[in-house]
Structures are given as C-alpha cells and as structure tokens.
Amino acid sequence: MKHPYLTEDHDIFRKSLRKFLDKEAYPFYEQWEEDRIIPRSFWQKMGEQGYLCPDLPEGYGGSEVDWGFSVIINEELERVGSGSVGIGLHNDIVVPYITAFGNEEQKKRWLPKCVTGEIITAIAMTEPGAGSDLANIQTTAVLDGDHYIVNGQKTFITNGIQSDLIVVAVKTDLKVVPKHKGISLLVIERDTPGFSRGRKLNKVGLHCQDTAELIFEDCRVPKENLLGEEGKGFLYMMDKLQQERLLVAIAAQVAAEDMLEQTMDYVKSRTAFGKSIGQFQNTQFKIAEMATDIEMGRAFLDQLIAEHMAARNVVTKVSMAKWKLTEVAKKVASECMQLHGGYGYMEEYKIARRYRDIPVASIYAGTNEIMKTIIAKNLGL
C-alpha cells in the first residue's frame, strides 16, 4: 500500500534499507534470539549507513530528513523481528528528549555518538512499584553541591544491558503537591559511580531485545546532566509519549501484515483432504476477517502518521491506534497460529515467534487500559 506521506526519495531509501537488512539482519536474527541480545556491531553498522537518528540536524551528524524516514526504519526492522524494538526506542523515543529539552552543550556532547551507534540510549521510567502511575515513582535525586545523589531502582528497561546513556525519571522534590510536579529527568552515563545493572530479564518474547533492572545507590550525577528544568520531567514525558505510542502502533500494524502474508502463503501450499486448506470456507472467512481489520488499521495509521508529522495534537487518536492495533495484532497472531496447525507451534516457523512477541505491545508504553482512560477523558467523560 502506498503511504500518503511518502515520496520517491522514501521509496529509494526503503529499498536501500531492505538490501542492508537482507545482508546484516535477516541471516543472523535467530542467532540474536538465542544469544538474547543484538550485537553492538549491528548498531554501529546501522550508524555507518545513516539509519540511526536520521531526522537529527546535520550539525549533530544526522541527515535532517523528515520523520517518514524513521517510519520506514521502524517498519522494516519490525519485519525482521519485534526484538529490534530497542533501535526504534533509541532513534525516536530517547534521542528526541535530548533534542527537545537538552541544552547546546548536552546536544554536542551526546547526539553525534547517538548517530554513529557509539552511544546506545535508554529511558528509565518504570519501577518495581510504579508502572503507568508515573507520579508515584520512588527514585530520588537530592542536590549535593555540583552533583545529584540518586537512589532507587528501575525495571523493565529496554536496552538496559547495552545502554551508555539513560534518561532517568527521578523525584527532586518529595513535598510538592501535586506529586508529578516533583519529577525531573537526569541523564545518567554508563560509568557513573553508584550506578549498576541488575539481571538481564528473561522474557516470554522479544528475546534478542536486552531488558534489565537498573540500580542507583548513592549514584553521583553531575548537575549538568539535568535535562531541561527541575520539576518539568512529568510534562516532558507526557509530551513525548505521543510518539512512543505511535511507534508501538506502527510495529503492531506491520507485525499483523507480516503474519497475514506468512499465513496466506502457508494455507495456499498446505493440503488436507485433497485440496489446499485455503480452499476451505473456514480458512477463507478467517483470512477475510483479518485482512479487513488489517486494511482498516493501515488506513487509520497512515492518516495518523501524516497528522503527527504535521505537528498536530493527535493524543486521542494515538491512544486509539495504540490499543486497537495491538489488540488486532494479538488476535491475528492467535488466528494465524491456529491456521498453521501443529506447525505453527514449532519454533522454526516465524508465526511461533510472533505469537510470543506480540502480547507485550498492549502493556508497554502505557497499558491498553490506560489508553482507554485517556480516550474517555479526552472525549469529555
């Protein structure tokens, strides 16, 4: 399908990226899954080819292109496998915090290495006792001379093992009411004293995506690493969550399209009772239902991406897309596995991996229940 926000330049870029991924990603993805990590060498190759942070200004090493190029990168990486989600997080979630709220010194210090892949980024919001309820995080940062002393723990952190630069949500004011006004963002670097990583978490899916616990014990962070202003962290996170949730919707849509394509090929080639299983009415109805849901999802998503690129406020629609497209993807995963029969339960078939990888999309970046709450509130309820 031709996306309305893409031009011939985008098409050329997609073909180039696909050639790169055919050589550097597809042949190795299963090994990455077994190793439970994507090697840093792949990040550096992405950087060398201009596939990291392409929308950054040229002065920081970027290509200064529109966000449509980032959409293409996320779509093509998702076709390889959902475990590549950490690259999209780096490009389109974490680095934009630095671009939007960092000062010039911070941008010059960090952004060029984010483009080359020398620096891998992460963002640390979630804690063992605080997920969607960000106002109640417990990690504290107390100013002591030229440093903040940070104490607390974060969990479920994407890129948690490999990250060199982590945007951390902390409480700098424990007394302010309402609580969210006491949240700030600190950028904590790899070798900062008092910062350590816990275990790499063993997840149901997304095996090659490194997810970890982060621990801060009297961690001394230079006050120059404060991102933006003290007390504005919650507002900064709310501002950037729109794009994060849009990324989740894009990944879910592409995953659903990919699963349907795989299943179409399978039902045409697999025979039972003397004919292909694609000739059975039950199969045809299931395929027709999925194809319709997917086509409608793509139309809504493409319109939404175009509006986001035009800098419109699409918080309500993004929340709709995030919950609806992830739920559709989960349904498609289940139906497609069923249509594969016993083979769908075998690891050598990609549908088995998709079935494991998809469910978390309805949980991270704000649960789908939170998305419905946002929609209802914005509708005036």
N, C-alpha and C positions, 0 to 999 in steps of 0.2 A: 504494500500500500504506500502511496506517495504521501509523505508527511507535508502538510501545508506550510510549515516554517522552514523547510529545507530547500536549498538551491543546488545547482550543478556542482558548485565547489564542495558542498557537503557530500554529494554522491561520490565524487572523486576521493574525498577523504575516507569515506566508509570502505571503498574498495581497497585503498592502501592499508587501512587498519586490518581488514579481513585477511589480507596477504600476510601481514605481520603476525596475527594471531594463529593463522594456519601453520606458521613455522615455529613460533615461540611459545604458544599456549596449548593448543589442542593436543599435540603429541605428548605433553607432559602432565596434563591435568590430573589424570588418575594417580600418577606418582605423587603429585602435590597433595592429593586427598589422603594417600597412605602416610605421607610424611607429616600430615596435619599442619602444613604451612606452605605459603607461596614464597619461593626464594627471593632474597633481596636483589639478586641478579636480574630477575624479571622486572622488578620495579625500575632498575637502572636502564634496562633496555627500553622500557616504556618512555622513560625520561629522554633518552637519546633520540627517540623518534618523534618527540613532541606530543606525546599522549598523556602527559601529566600536566594538569592545570593550564590547558591551552587558552583559557579566557583571561589569564593574567596579562597586565600591561607588558610590553616589550622591555621596559626598563627593569623589570624583575625577572626577565628570562622567558616570559610567556609569549604566545603568538597573537594575543589581543584579538581573538576571534569571538563571535557570538556564542551563546550558550547552546545553540544547536549542535555544535561540535562535541560538547560534553554529553549531550543526549545520545549521540551516536556511539561514543566511547562506552557509556553505560549499557546501551542496548547490545553492542557486540560482545562485551565482557560477560553479560548475563547469558548470552547464547553459549559461551564456553562453559559456564557453570556459575551457580549462585555464590560459590565460595570466594569469588573475586570481589565481593561487595566492599571490602576494605579499600580498594583503589578508588571507587566512587566516593566513599566517605572522605578520603584524603582530598580528592580533587574538588568536590562540590559541597562538602559539609564543613570540614575543619578549616581548610585554607581560606574560604570566604570569611570566616571570623577574623582572621588576621588582616585580610584585605579591607574589610569594612570598619573594623574597630581598632586595629593596630596603628601605632604612630609610625612616622617615616623610618626611624631607626630600627624598629622591630621588623618592618617590612623588608628593609635592605638586608637585615641580618638573617632572616629565615626564608623568605619567599624564593630566592634563586635556587636554593638547595632543595626546596619542595618540588621545583620544576624538574630538576635533574634526577630525583629519586634518592639523592644522598640523605635527605630527611624524609622519614615516614611519620605521618601525623596521626593523632587520635584525639577523641574528645571524651572526657570522663564526667558524666553526669550521675549515672545510676549508682546507688549504694546498696549494700545488703538490706537496708531497711527503708529505702526510698527509691521508687522507680518513677512512675508517672507523677507522683506527688513531689515535684522538684523543690517546692518551697520549704519542705521539711528535711532537706539534706543536713547531715551532721558534721561533715568535714569542715574544719575551721582553719582560718588563716589570720594570725594575730601579728600585727606590725611590730617589729622589734628593730629599731634603728633603720638600717638600709635593707632589711630583709623581712619577708613574711615567714612566720613559723607555721607550717601546715601540719595538721594531724587529722587522720581519718582514713577511710578505706573506700575504694570504688570497685565495682564488679560489672561483669558482662561487657568489658571494654573491647570493642573492635580494634584490631591492630595492637592489642595490649602488649604482646610479646615484642614485636619488632619496632614499635614506635620510638622515635627520637625526640618528639616534641608533642606534648599533650596539653590541650586546653582543658583545665580542671575547674569545675564549679565548686566554689568554696563559700563558707559563711564568714564574712568580715565584720558583721555586726549581729550579735546574738540577741540584742534587746529591741531592735526596731520593730514597729508594727505598721503594716502587715509584714510577715516574716520574709516575703520574697524580696523586699527592699534591702535586705542584708546580704544578698548574694552578689559575689563578684567572680570574675574569670581570671585565673592565673595561668600563664604558660610555663609549664614545668619541663625542663630538659632532661635528657637521658641520665646523665651522671650527677644530678643534683643530690647533695648529701641528705640522707634521710628518706630518699625515695627508693622503693624496691618493688619488684613484681612478685605476685603470688603465683599459684599454679596456672598453667595453661588449661582452660576449662574444656572438658570432654563433652561435646555437644551431640545431640541426636543427628544433626545435619551440619551443613557448611563446614565440613571437616578441614578444608585447607585454609580456612579463614581463622587466624590466630586471635582467640578471645581469652582475656585474662583478668585476674584481680590485680589491683594496684594498691600499694600500701604506703602511707605517708606517716613517718614517725619523727616528729620534730624536724621536718624537712625544711631546709632553709632556701627560700626562693627570693632572688633579688627583687626589690620592689619595682625595678624597671620592667619586670615581666608581667606586671598588671596589664590586662588587656582592656583598653577603654578606661572608664571611670569606675571607682568603687561604688558598689550598690546598684549598678546597672546590669549586672550579669543576667538576671532573670529576663529582663526586657530584651537583651541581646539574644538569648536562647529562643525566646518566643519569635523574634524577628527571623531567625534562621531556620526554624523548624519547618516553615512552609516548603523550602526547597528540599530539605531532608525527606519529608513525607512524599513529595513528588517523586524523588528518586526511588523510593520503595514501590510506589505505584508503577513506575516505568519498568522496574525489574519484574514485578508480578505479571504485568501485561506481556512482556517478552517471554517469560517462562511459560505462560499459558499458550502463547502462539507456538513456541517450540515444542511443547508437549503434544499439541494437536497435530502438528506436522509429523512428528515421530509416529504417532498413533495412526494417522492416515496411511502412512507407508506400511505399517505393520498389518492393519486389517485388510489391506489390498493383497498382501503377499501370503498371509496365513490362511490355510484352508482347513475346513471342517465339514464333514458330511458332503463332500464332493464339490464344494464351492468356497470362495473366499469369504471370510467372516464379515467382510464389508458389505456383502450382499444380503445379510440378514437384516430384517427390519429393525430389530432392537439396536443393532450397531448403528444403522443409519440414523435412527432417531437420536441416539446419544451424541453422535457426531454433529448432527444438525443443531442440537441444543447448545453444545459447546461452541460451535462455530459462530452462532448468533450472539451469544454472550461475549465472546472474544471480539467480534467485529464491532459491537456496540461500545465495548470498553475502549477499543482503539480510537474510535471517533471522538469519544469524550476526552480521552487522554491527550490526543493531538491538539484539540482546541485549548485544553488547559495549559499545555506547554507553551503554545503561542501566546496566551494571555500572560503567563508568568514571564516570558521573555520580553513582553511589552511593559513589564513592571506594574501590572495591575494587582490589586489585592484579591487573591483567589484562595484565601484561607479556608472558606467554607467548601469550595469545590475541591480543593486539595484533600480536605478531610474526607469528603465523599469518595474521591478516587482511591485514596489510601485504603479505606475499609472495604469498599466494594470490589476493587480489582484484586486485592489479596484474598478475599473470600472466594471470588471466582476462580483464582489460581488454585486454591486448596481443593475446590470441587473438581476442577479439571484434572488435577493430579490423581485424585481418587478414581474418577471415571476412567481415565486413561490407563491406570494400572489394571483396573478390572478388565478392560478390553484387551490388554496384553495377556490375560490369563496367568498361568503359572510363571511364564517367562518375565512378566512384569515384576515378580518378586525376586528376580535374580539380579545380582549386582552388576553383571555385565551389560544389562540394559539400562540406558540412561534414565528411563522413567522411574526406576527404583531410587536413584539419587535425587531426582526432582521431588519425589514423594517425601523424602526425608528433609529436603532443604526448604520447601515452601512454607510449612506451618509457622515458622518464626516471624514471617513477614507481617502477620496480623498482630504481633506482640511488640516488636521493636519500633522505635521512632514514635512511640505513643500507641497504646493498645487500641484495637478497633472499638472497644467500649468508650475510650476517651474520645475517639473520632466522632462517635455518635453524639456524645455530650456536647462537643464543640459545635457540631451542625445544629443541634436543637437550640443551643444558646444563641447562635447567630441568626436563627430563624425567628427569634423573639420569644422563645418559650422559657 
